[in-house]
């Protein structure tokens, strides 16, 4: 994500609101989206929340201090740019090849194994054991503040300033301008954010048109997302959170949905 001042201001304001309104003694972490160096507008993947993203977490009461918010914001945006000149998405390849000391096995994370399969089958990049397929995509999450130790935010944390998280999603969308967006979040998690994207009071000129697909097992909804001034709408698919589902049929159904969108009436 771009290190522009407006995005930083939105993120810092989100931190302030969390500090003022979330009283649980719980370590938190912050996140802003990442774009691979080889990304050419093909595909954005959207999850719900990160799992132990930063090196250390922070408590809500710390967010009441301006200096702490400034440092946390700086660290989040620094992570989104990649470290030591490396691709921001290189962490996926490093984790895949067990070169990072992370607490969980990415090869067992359906979110990333599904993403990897789709990158290959959609022809976005070749996939292999030590390739750079993650550098061809952009990745973000609905929740920009989440529990440090993993898991999705509980209800109160999830609903605090959803509008600010939605504004950051809009900024990411406008900068990345993807042709395809895959939200592996479940529709019930994505819906509040999608409603905000459509809210004219947000002043972003975003239009999301989705149709629910109850006849499908893994895809909850399909449609388009258009940003004011964009040449063409992005194709959006909202799928189930994949961890508890078999990978092969999940990938097949998502792939078929993208192909149907590219060839309507076929």
N, C-alpha and C positions, 0 to 999 in steps of 0.2 A: 504494500500500500504506500502511496505517496506520503512523504513526510511534511506535507503542507500544513500551514498553521491552523487552518480551519478544522482539519481532522483532529489535530492535537487538542484544540479547544473543546471539541465535542467529547473526546475521550476523557479529558480532564474533568469536564462537567459531569460526565457519567460517574466517574470516581467520587466526586464530591457528593452526588446524590446517594450513592451507595453508603458512603461514610455517615451521612446524616440519617438514613432511614433503615439501615440494616444493623441490628444490634446483636446478632448471634456471634459468639466467640468462635469464629471459624476462619482458618487461613484461606485466603482467596488468591486468585491469579488473574492477570489481564491479557487480552489478546486482540490483535488487529490482523487483518488478512494478509496473505503472502502470495506473491506472483512469481512464478518461475522465470528464469532469464530467457528461456526459449518459448515462452508463451506468445502465441500469435492470435489470441482472441478465440480459440477453439472452445475451451470448456472451463467452467468454474464448478468446483464441488463445494457444497455447503454442508457442514455438520451442525451439531447442537452446541457442544462445549468442548474445550480442550481437556486433556487428561495429564495433569502435572506438567504444565507447559514451561514455566519459568524455573530458574534455579532455586529461588526461594519465594515464599508467599508473604502475604501481609494481612493484617487484621483490619476489619472495617474502621475501627476507631482511628487508625493511622491516616485514613483518607481525609480526616478533618483538617489535617495540616497541609497548607499549600506547598511547602517544600517536598513533602512526601509524595503528593500527587504529581508534582513536576518530575520527580525522579522515576516514579512508576510509569508515567507516560513516556518519558524518554526511553526507558528500557523496553517497553512494548513496541515502540516504533523502530528501535534499533534492531530488535529481533525480526521485525517484518522486512528489513532490508538485507538480512543475511549478515553473517559475521566473517571477518577476515577476507572480504572480497568474494566469498562463495555465494552460489545461488541460494536464495532464501529457502527454496524447497529441497535443498540437498540433504536436509536432516532426514527426509524420508528414505533416501537411498542409503544413508549411513546407518539408520536404524534397521533397515531391511538386511543389511550385511553385518549387523551386530557390531557396528563401530561406535555406537553411542551407549552410554551407561544408563539407559532408560529403564523404568520399573516394569514395563510391560512388553510383550512380544508383538511387534507390529505385524508379523506374518500371521498372527491369529486374529488380528483386528479386521473384521469383515469390511469396515468402512474403507480401509486402504487396499485390501485384496480385491474388492469389487472395483474400486477406482482403477487399479492397475489393469485389470482385465478389460475394462471399458476403454481405457486409453489405447490399448492394443487393438481391440476389435473395431473401434471407430476410426482407426488409422491415424490417430493423433501422433503417436510415436511408437517405435518398436520397444518391446519390453523384454527384459532379461535379468539375469542375476546381478549384474553390476552396471546397468545402464543408467541413463539420466532421464528416464521417462517422467519423473515428477517435475522436472524443469519446464515441461510443456503445458502445465496447467496452473490455475490459480485456486487458492483454497481459503475459505473463511468459515466462520461459525455464526450462528444466530446470537448466542450469548457472548458478549465481550468481557464480562466478568463472571467467573465461575469458581467453584471450590478448587483449591490448590491440589488436593489429594485425589481429584477425579470425580466423575459423576456429574449429573446435570444440576443446575441451581435449583434449590427448593423454591416453592411457590413465591415467597416474598422477595427473595433475591431475583428470581426470574422476571418478576413484574416491575421491579424498580426501574423506571426510566427506559422502558422498551422503546420509546420514541427516539431516544438518543442512539441506541443500538441500531435502530432502523435507519437513522440518518447516516450512520457509518456504512451500513450495507448499501445505501444509495450511492455514497461516495465511491465505494469499491466498484459498484456496477458501472458507474459513469467512467471511471478510469480504465477499467478492464475491458468493457464493451464486448462481452462474450457472445458467441453464437448459440451456445448451449449452457444451461444451468441445471445441474443435478443437485437437488436438495434431499439428502438422505437423513431426514429428520422426523418423519411422520407428519401428516398434515396438521394434526392437532397442535404440535409444537410450532409449526411454521405459520399457521393461520393468523395469530396476532400480529406478527411482523408483516405478513402480506397485506393485512388490512391497513396497517400504518403506511405501507408503501403507496397504497391507493388513496390515502387520505389527502385531500387537496390542501388541508391546513399545513401539511409538511412543506408545501411550496416547492416540490422537486420535479413536478411534471411527470411522475411515474404512473404507468398504467399496467396493472397485472390482471390478466384475464385467464382464469383457471376453470377447468371443468373436472369435477370429481369422476373417478373411474372405478365404481364399485365392482365392476365385472373383472377387474384385475386383482391379482393376489398381492403384488408387491408395490405397484404404482398407485398412489392415492389420488393423484390429480395431474392433469396435463394442461399446458396452455402457453401463454406468451408473456413476456415482460418488455415493455417499451419505455425508453427514457426520452424525454423531450430533446429533439435535435438529433437523435440516433437515426441511422439510415434504415435499419431493419430491426424488428423485435427479436429478442432472444427467445429460443425455445426453452421452456421451463418444465421440468418434471419433478414432482414431489413424491418421493418414494418412502417406504418404511425405513426405520432405522435398521440396518441390515444384520446386526450382530447375531440375532437369534434365528436367522433364516438360512436355508441352504444357498450357497453362493451361485452355483451354476444356473438354476432357474431364475434367481434374482437378476443376474446379469443378462440373461436371455430376454426377460420381459422388459427391462429398462432399455436394452439395445433395440428391441422391436419398437418400443414407443418412440425413440429418436428416429428410427428409420421410417416409421409411419408418418411422422411429422415432415420428413424430407420428401416423401412421396405420397402426398394425400390422394386418396382414391385408388392407390395401386392395389 
